Amino acid sequence: MSAEAISEGRAQSDFWDGVRLSMPVVVASAPFAVLFGALAVDNGFSALEAFLMSAMIYGGASQMVGIELFGQHVAPWLVVLSIFAVNFRHVLYSAGIGRRIAHWPVLQQAIGYFVLTDPQYAIAEARAESGRPVGFVWYMG
C-alpha cells in the first residue's frame, strides 16, 4: 500500500472521528434550528433570507438576537453591533485555538475560525491537551 493511500485512509478516519464527536451537538441543536426558522418566518423573513442569515451568522444566540432586532426595525448598525457583542466570545476562542491550528495553511485557518463553535472549541482543546494533533480534516468532520 502506498504512503498516499495510507494518508488518505487516515484522513477519512479522522474526518469520521470528527463527525462522530459532533453528532450529539448536531442532535441537540436541531430544535434551535427549527425555532430559528419559525422566528425568522414570523418576523417576515423568506426561507431564503433565513437560510442566508443562518449561513452568515454562525452563532445560534446571535441569530436569535438578529431576528428579533430586525423584526423590531432597529437601525442596522445596532443589529450588527448587538450580534458582534453576543459573538465576542468567539474572538477569545479563536485566540485560544490559534496555537492549535497555526500549522494549517492560512485559508484553512480562516475556514476553521469561521466555523468555530463552543463545543468544537472544547473538543479541539481536549484533543490537543491529550497530545493528539488538531488536523483540518478532523476539525471539519
C-alpha positions in Angstrom: 0.0 0.0 0.0 1.4 3.4 -0.9 2.0 6.2 1.5 -0.5 8.3 -0.3 -3.2 5.6 0.2 -2.4 5.3 3.9 -2.5 9.1 4.3 -5.9 9.2 2.5 -7.3 6.4 4.7 -6.1 8.2 7.8 -7.7 11.5 6.6 -11.0 9.6 6.1 -10.7 8.1 9.6 -10.0 11.5 11.1 -13.0 13.0 9.3 -15.4 10.3 10.5 -14.0 10.6 14.0 -14.8 14.3 13.9 -18.3 13.5 12.6 -18.9 11.0 15.4 -17.8 13.6 18.0 -20.1 16.2 16.6 -23.3 14.2 16.4 -24.5 14.9 20.0 -24.2 18.6 19.3 -26.0 18.4 15.9 -28.9 16.5 17.5 -29.1 18.9 20.4 -29.0 21.9 18.0 -31.8 20.7 15.8 -34.7 22.1 17.9 -33.0 25.5 17.9 -32.7 25.4 14.2 -36.4 24.8 13.9 -37.1 27.6 16.3 -34.9 30.0 14.4 -36.7 29.1 11.2 -40.1 29.7 12.8 -39.0 33.0 14.3 -37.5 34.2 11.0 -40.7 33.5 9.1 -42.7 35.1 11.9 -40.6 38.2 11.6 -41.2 38.5 7.9 -38.1 36.7 6.5 -38.4 34.4 3.5 -37.0 30.9 3.7 -34.0 32.1 1.5 -33.3 35.1 3.8 -33.5 32.9 6.9 -31.1 30.4 5.2 -28.6 33.2 4.2 -28.7 34.7 7.7 -28.1 31.3 9.2 -25.1 30.8 6.8 -23.6 34.2 7.5 -24.2 34.4 11.3 -23.0 31.1 12.6 -23.8 31.6 16.3 -27.3 30.5 17.3 -27.7 33.1 20.0 -26.6 35.8 17.6 -29.2 34.6 15.1 -31.9 34.9 17.6 -30.8 38.4 18.6 -30.6 39.4 14.9 -34.0 38.1 14.0 -35.7 39.8 17.0 -33.9 43.1 16.3 -34.7 43.0 12.6 -38.3 42.3 13.4 -38.4 45.5 15.6 -36.9 47.6 12.8 -33.8 48.6 14.8 -31.1 50.5 13.0 -28.9 48.1 11.1 -25.7 49.3 12.8 -27.2 48.4 16.2 -28.2 45.0 14.9 -24.6 44.3 13.7 -23.2 45.7 17.0 -25.5 43.5 19.1 -24.6 40.4 17.1 -20.9 41.2 17.5 -21.3 41.6 21.2 -23.1 38.3 21.6 -20.5 36.6 19.5 -17.4 38.2 21.1 -16.5 35.1 22.9 -15.6 33.6 19.6 -12.8 36.1 19.3 -11.4 34.7 22.6 -12.0 31.1 21.3 -10.1 32.0 18.2 -7.2 33.4 20.1 -7.1 30.3 22.2 -7.4 27.8 19.4 -5.0 29.7 17.1 -1.9 28.0 18.6 -3.5 24.6 17.9 -4.1 25.3 14.2 -1.1 27.5 13.4 0.4 24.7 11.3 -2.6 24.9 8.9 -2.4 26.9 5.6 -3.8 30.4 6.0 -7.0 29.6 4.0 -7.7 26.6 6.2 -7.2 28.6 9.3 -9.7 31.2 8.0 -12.2 28.5 7.4 -11.5 27.0 10.8 -12.1 30.3 12.6 -15.3 30.9 10.6 -16.9 27.6 11.6 -15.7 27.6 15.2 -18.4 26.8 17.7 -18.4 26.5 21.5 -18.4 22.6 21.5 -15.9 22.5 18.7 -13.5 24.7 20.7 -13.9 22.5 23.8 -13.3 19.2 21.9 -10.4 20.6 19.9 -8.7 21.8 23.1 -9.3 18.5 24.8 -7.8 16.7 21.8 -4.7 18.9 21.8 -4.3 18.6 25.6 -4.3 14.8 25.2 -1.3 15.1 22.8 -3.2 14.4 19.6 -3.0 16.8 16.7 -5.9 19.0 15.7 -5.9 18.4 12.0 -8.0 20.3 9.5 -9.9 17.1 8.2 -10.7 16.1 11.8 -11.8 19.6 12.7 -14.1 19.9 9.6 -15.7 16.5 10.5 
